[in-house]
Amino acid sequence: MASTTLMNVSVKCEYALRAVFELALRAGSEPTRIAEIAQRQNIPQKFLETILAELKKSGFLESKRGAEGGYMLARPAELITVGQVLRSVEGGRTGRATLEGGGSLDFFWERVDAAVAEIIDRTSFADLVREWRERQAQFVPNWEI
């Protein structure tokens, strides 16, 4: 089944979500360097630097300077939702683009937007990490005889 998305999410927002996800995967460990996040999540490093600075300014991340420096989550992954990061990066917008003057299906699209908002607002990065790890475990070969 092909995957489709109803939301218009910018590349910047996708990268921000990937960066927070990567840091959620590493929660509790040492700070993670920008180069590591960029390499592991396939994000251009220069673009990532700007995104991480914005996420820090918004209160999602903390940074540590020096040889052992890098970025880490500012609070537990359970307390950061996808919706919070999306709205921060997208300037409050999480719905689809609307046509000028409205349209005959606005009532339907409002329901779709509300359903998407409910999902992103109740999905924490801890939830994403847990689901990702469960999916990864499904693909580990079992060599028992």
Backbone as CSV, one residue per row, in Angstrom:
resi,resn,N_x,N_y,N_z,CA_x,CA_y,CA_z,C_x,C_y,C_z
1,MET,0.843,-1.177,0.000,0.000,0.000,0.000,0.889,1.241,0.000
2,ALA,0.664,2.113,-0.925,1.474,3.324,-1.039,1.119,4.291,0.076
3,SER,2.127,5.024,0.524,1.928,5.997,1.585,1.638,7.359,0.976
4,THR,0.609,8.030,1.483,0.320,9.387,1.060,0.213,10.244,2.305
5,THR,0.442,11.517,2.131,0.325,12.417,3.259,-0.595,13.560,2.904
6,LEU,-1.429,13.944,3.850,-2.344,15.049,3.627,-1.749,16.363,4.097
7,MET,-0.711,16.291,4.897,-0.100,17.507,5.419,1.005,17.983,4.494
8,ASN,1.113,19.295,4.392,2.251,19.893,3.706,3.282,20.208,4.771
9,VAL,4.338,19.424,4.816,5.403,19.637,5.786,6.649,20.038,5.013
10,SER,7.232,21.149,5.420,8.431,21.633,4.735,9.605,20.689,4.984
11,VAL,10.603,20.795,4.131,11.833,20.018,4.311,12.462,20.391,5.652
12,LYS,12.453,21.667,5.975,13.004,22.131,7.243,12.309,21.439,8.416
13,CYS,11.000,21.336,8.344,10.241,20.693,9.417,10.558,19.198,9.482
14,GLU,10.650,18.539,8.354,11.009,17.116,8.316,12.375,16.904,8.964
15,TYR,13.319,17.748,8.635,14.653,17.637,9.223,14.618,17.896,10.729
16,ALA,13.826,18.860,11.162,13.704,19.140,12.595,13.135,17.931,13.325
17,LEU,12.119,17.313,12.754,11.533,16.118,13.372,12.553,14.983,13.435
18,ARG,13.315,14.798,12.362,14.348,13.759,12.358,15.427,14.021,13.408
19,ALA,15.812,15.288,13.549,16.850,15.642,14.520,16.369,15.379,15.948
20,VAL,15.146,15.793,16.262,14.612,15.547,17.604,14.468,14.050,17.830
21,PHE,14.025,13.322,16.808,13.917,11.863,16.916,15.280,11.240,17.225
22,GLU,16.312,11.661,16.512,17.658,11.127,16.738,18.109,11.387,18.167
23,LEU,17.840,12.577,18.665,18.228,12.891,20.036,17.375,12.125,21.048
24,ALA,16.130,11.847,20.703,15.276,11.031,21.573,15.798,9.597,21.626
25,LEU,16.300,9.094,20.496,16.904,7.755,20.472,18.092,7.669,21.426
26,ARG,18.797,8.776,21.569,20.026,8.814,22.374,19.809,9.436,23.752
27,ALA,18.573,9.628,24.147,18.262,10.274,25.425,18.975,9.557,26.568
28,GLY,19.522,10.349,27.466,20.228,9.788,28.608,21.705,9.566,28.363
29,SER,22.130,9.713,27.115,23.551,9.540,26.808,24.221,10.910,26.745
30,GLU,25.459,10.907,26.347,26.217,12.152,26.201,25.601,13.001,25.083
31,PRO,25.932,14.297,25.065,25.455,15.144,23.961,25.892,14.570,22.604
32,THR,25.078,14.792,21.604,25.343,14.271,20.263,25.816,15.403,19.373
33,ARG,26.908,15.175,18.683,27.475,16.188,17.793,26.597,16.377,16.559
34,ILE,26.640,17.596,16.040,25.864,17.932,14.850,26.206,16.995,13.700
35,ALA,27.488,16.726,13.498,27.910,15.866,12.385,27.298,14.471,12.502
36,GLU,27.179,13.947,13.721,26.576,12.621,13.913,25.096,12.628,13.551
37,ILE,24.390,13.652,14.023,22.961,13.756,13.711,22.776,13.869,12.196
38,ALA,23.569,14.733,11.576,23.473,14.949,10.131,23.720,13.656,9.370
39,GLN,24.743,12.925,9.761,25.098,11.688,9.059,24.038,10.610,9.275
40,ARG,23.605,10.428,10.507,22.641,9.361,10.818,21.258,9.626,10.239
41,GLN,20.885,10.891,10.121,19.545,11.231,9.620,19.558,11.806,8.204
42,ASN,20.735,11.790,7.562,20.859,12.245,6.180,20.333,13.680,5.998
43,ILE,20.887,14.580,6.807,20.504,15.990,6.780,21.757,16.808,6.459
44,PRO,21.668,17.748,5.528,22.827,18.602,5.255,23.248,19.336,6.536
45,GLN,24.525,19.250,6.880,24.995,19.743,8.169,24.774,21.243,8.350
46,LYS,25.027,22.044,7.338,24.846,23.497,7.466,23.387,23.845,7.757
47,PHE,22.468,23.181,7.079,21.039,23.396,7.297,20.666,22.930,8.711
48,LEU,21.215,21.812,9.129,20.936,21.263,10.450,21.380,22.221,11.552
49,GLU,22.514,22.879,11.382,23.005,23.822,12.390,21.960,24.897,12.674
50,THR,21.362,25.426,11.629,20.325,26.453,11.771,19.094,25.887,12.473
51,ILE,18.692,24.699,12.071,17.504,24.064,12.654,17.716,23.785,14.142
52,LEU,18.873,23.251,14.497,19.150,22.944,15.900,19.165,24.216,16.750
53,ALA,19.713,25.293,16.205,19.720,26.564,16.939,18.285,27.038,17.204
54,GLU,17.413,26.885,16.226,16.008,27.274,16.398,15.313,26.377,17.427
55,LEU,15.586,25.071,17.371,14.979,24.155,18.330,15.465,24.440,19.748
56,LYS,16.707,24.854,19.868,17.242,25.236,21.180,16.547,26.497,21.678
57,LYS,16.415,27.476,20.813,15.749,28.731,21.165,14.291,28.485,21.570
58,SER,13.653,27.500,20.969,12.262,27.157,21.280,12.128,26.300,22.537
59,GLY,13.247,25.891,23.115,13.207,25.151,24.365,13.158,23.638,24.248
60,PHE,13.340,23.107,23.050,13.317,21.650,22.863,14.679,21.015,23.129
61,LEU,15.741,21.779,22.870,17.097,21.240,22.973,17.961,22.074,23.905
62,GLU,19.020,21.437,24.376,20.096,22.107,25.101,21.378,21.776,24.361
63,SER,22.383,22.608,24.558,23.670,22.313,23.926,24.772,22.416,24.952
64,LYS,25.853,21.731,24.653,27.046,21.766,25.492,28.219,22.065,24.570
65,ARG,29.036,23.014,24.943,30.193,23.393,24.131,31.388,22.528,24.468
66,GLY,32.374,22.560,23.597,33.639,21.897,23.866,33.799,20.580,23.143
67,ALA,34.905,19.921,23.442,35.268,18.674,22.765,34.224,17.591,22.965
68,GLU,33.600,17.568,24.108,32.565,16.567,24.397,31.171,17.154,24.213
69,GLY,31.090,18.251,23.490,29.837,18.977,23.333,28.924,18.398,22.279
70,GLY,27.790,19.029,22.166,26.781,18.619,21.203,25.404,19.029,21.692
71,TYR,24.390,18.369,21.169,23.005,18.672,21.519,22.364,17.499,22.245
72,MET,21.362,17.838,23.064,20.558,16.837,23.757,19.162,17.434,23.969
73,LEU,18.214,16.578,24.285,16.864,17.064,24.557,16.878,17.900,25.832
74,ALA,16.081,18.959,25.842,15.994,19.828,27.019,15.055,19.244,28.072
75,ARG,14.186,18.345,27.655,13.273,17.670,28.586,13.027,16.255,28.085
76,PRO,12.444,15.403,28.906,12.240,14.016,28.484,11.429,13.909,27.185
77,ALA,11.762,12.905,26.386,11.085,12.683,25.095,9.583,12.480,25.269
78,GLU,9.161,12.006,26.436,7.732,11.819,26.715,6.985,13.148,26.760
79,LEU,7.726,14.222,26.989,7.106,15.540,27.149,7.229,16.424,25.910
80,ILE,7.731,15.854,24.824,7.849,16.596,23.565,7.001,15.871,22.527
81,THR,6.000,16.572,21.999,5.143,15.942,20.986,5.539,16.392,19.584
82,VAL,5.156,15.587,18.640,5.380,15.918,17.231,4.695,17.240,16.904
83,GLY,3.485,17.429,17.421,2.743,18.662,17.165,3.454,19.898,17.667
84,GLN,4.065,19.804,18.842,4.793,20.946,19.391,5.944,21.348,18.475
85,VAL,6.703,20.366,18.018,7.844,20.662,17.144,7.355,21.185,15.798
86,LEU,6.334,20.556,15.236,5.788,21.021,13.957,5.360,22.480,14.038
87,ARG,4.585,22.805,15.064,4.085,24.179,15.194,5.226,25.174,15.418
88,SER,6.229,24.765,16.161,7.364,25.640,16.413,8.104,25.956,15.121
89,VAL,8.380,24.937,14.349,9.146,25.111,13.116,8.310,25.776,12.020
90,GLU,7.044,25.410,11.948,6.185,25.936,10.889,5.483,27.237,11.272
91,GLY,5.817,27.788,12.431,5.213,29.054,12.834,3.747,28.925,13.195
92,GLY,3.369,27.792,13.766,1.989,27.596,14.217,1.107,26.841,13.244
93,ARG,1.520,26.710,12.007,0.698,26.027,11.005,0.965,24.524,11.041
94,THR,-0.113,23.726,11.058,0.044,22.281,10.920,-0.955,21.709,9.922
95,GLY,-1.859,22.514,9.456,-2.882,22.023,8.526,-2.451,22.171,7.086
96,ARG,-3.367,21.886,6.208,-3.103,21.976,4.779,-3.289,23.406,4.306
97,ALA,-2.801,23.681,3.128,-3.013,24.993,2.523,-4.473,25.099,2.095
98,THR,-5.079,26.258,2.263,-6.480,26.434,1.886,-6.569,27.368,0.689
99,LEU,-7.611,27.182,-0.083,-7.851,28.030,-1.241,-8.455,29.351,-0.801
100,GLU,-8.117,30.395,-1.504,-8.693,31.694,-1.209,-10.183,31.651,-1.483
101,GLY,-10.977,32.197,-0.590,-12.422,32.227,-0.791,-13.124,30.973,-0.308
102,GLY,-12.406,30.062,0.296,-13.049,28.858,0.820,-13.424,27.896,-0.282
103,GLY,-14.163,26.899,0.084,-14.566,25.909,-0.893,-15.705,25.073,-0.356
104,SER,-16.321,24.321,-1.239,-17.492,23.549,-0.859,-17.158,22.367,0.058
105,LEU,-15.895,21.983,0.164,-15.521,20.858,1.015,-14.777,21.288,2.275
106,ASP,-14.823,22.572,2.614,-14.117,23.063,3.800,-14.497,22.292,5.052
107,PHE,-15.773,21.955,5.205,-16.222,21.215,6.389,-15.496,19.879,6.503
108,PHE,-15.242,19.226,5.377,-14.544,17.942,5.376,-13.077,18.130,5.744
109,TRP,-12.434,19.114,5.109,-11.009,19.340,5.370,-10.764,19.784,6.799
110,GLU,-11.711,20.477,7.409,-11.586,20.843,8.823,-11.538,19.591,9.692
111,ARG,-12.347,18.593,9.366,-12.331,17.324,10.110,-11.002,16.600,9.914
112,VAL,-10.492,16.611,8.689,-9.195,15.969,8.415,-8.099,16.667,9.220
113,ASP,-8.078,17.997,9.177,-7.080,18.757,9.935,-7.183,18.459,11.431
114,ALA,-8.399,18.349,11.958,-8.589,18.055,13.388,-8.074,16.656,13.724
115,ALA,-8.305,15.692,12.837,-7.821,14.323,13.073,-6.294,14.273,13.059
116,VAL,-5.685,14.974,12.115,-4.219,15.022,12.045,-3.674,15.694,13.300
117,ALA,-4.276,16.799,13.712,-3.827,17.509,14.907,-3.912,16.613,16.134
118,GLU,-4.967,15.827,16.234,-5.105,14.922,17.383,-3.967,13.905,17.425
119,ILE,-3.607,13.371,16.284,-2.534,12.368,16.225,-1.182,12.998,16.566
120,ILE,-0.867,14.114,15.956,0.449,14.711,16.198,0.566,15.273,17.610
121,ASP,-0.554,15.687,18.188,-0.506,16.253,19.534,-0.439,15.187,20.625
122,ARG,-0.833,13.986,20.322,-0.753,12.949,21.352,0.428,11.997,21.118
123,THR,1.196,12.224,20.059,2.357,11.381,19.764,3.619,12.069,20.252
124,SER,4.239,11.477,21.264,5.494,12.026,21.776,6.662,11.385,21.034
125,PHE,7.819,11.976,21.202,9.011,11.384,20.597,9.384,10.079,21.287
126,ALA,9.014,9.918,22.536,9.212,8.628,23.216,8.359,7.558,22.535
127,ASP,7.135,7.914,22.142,6.272,6.976,21.413,6.914,6.567,20.091
128,LEU,7.462,7.553,19.372,8.099,7.264,18.090,9.308,6.357,18.257
129,VAL,10.122,6.627,19.269,11.305,5.805,19.532,10.887,4.372,19.864
130,ARG,9.888,4.252,20.729,9.397,2.920,21.112,8.907,2.139,19.884
131,GLU,8.104,2.790,19.050,7.584,2.118,17.846,8.709,1.779,16.875
132,TRP,9.661,2.697,16.694,10.788,2.447,15.791,11.583,1.240,16.265
133,ARG,11.854,1.177,17.571,12.615,0.047,18.119,11.853,-1.264,17.962
134,GLU,10.546,-1.243,18.159,9.739,-2.453,17.962,9.812,-2.921,16.510
135,ARG,9.730,-1.978,15.592,9.812,-2.330,14.170,11.193,-2.869,13.810
136,GLN,12.235,-2.273,14.389,13.590,-2.754,14.128,13.769,-4.173,14.655
137,ALA,13.197,-4.469,15.796,13.314,-5.800,16.403,12.638,-6.873,15.550
138,GLN,11.633,-6.495,14.783,10.944,-7.453,13.912,11.850,-7.968,12.809
139,PHE,12.858,-7.189,12.449,13.706,-7.540,11.323,15.032,-8.165,11.732
140,VAL,15.205,-8.415,13.024,16.424,-9.058,13.504,16.280,-10.565,13.277
141,PRO,17.218,-11.158,12.541,17.089,-12.604,12.299,17.252,-13.388,13.577
142,ASN,16.489,-14.437,13.671,16.550,-15.317,14.826,17.335,-16.560,14.410
143,TRP,18.512,-16.753,15.006,19.371,-17.846,14.586,19.219,-19.075,15.452
144,GLU,18.111,-19.152,16.216,17.896,-20.342,17.051,17.634,-21.561,16.173
145,ILE,18.111,-22.697,16.664,17.903,-23.955,15.917,16.991,-24.849,16.729
